[in-house]
Amino acid sequence: MIAQPYHLYVERSDAARNMARYYAMSIEPNLFGDVCLLRKWGRIGTKGQMMVHHFGREEEAVELFLDLLRQKRKRGYRPRTSVPT
């Protein structure tokens, strides 16, 4: 069982470079009792790509989650400033 929810959605936009990207992550259990880190990324407004990492322990998933968060923050990804209507 996951101790607390881990969800992240960040965006990176640069009009001068025609860049509008998103990156989303969440840690969730699967039907077999494993812990999964789901990663989704792509251009804003598209389906994008997805990758799933399977772990035996929640701590391993959280460690990768935090490492990826640090990498994305370094590259300029930030939480969305406004909610679309």
Buried (B, 14 or more C-beta within 10 A) or exposed (E): EBEEEBEBEBBBBEEEEEEBBBBBBBBBEEEEEBBBBBBBBBEBEEEBEEEEBEBEEBEBBBEBBEEBBEEBEEEEBEEEEEEEE
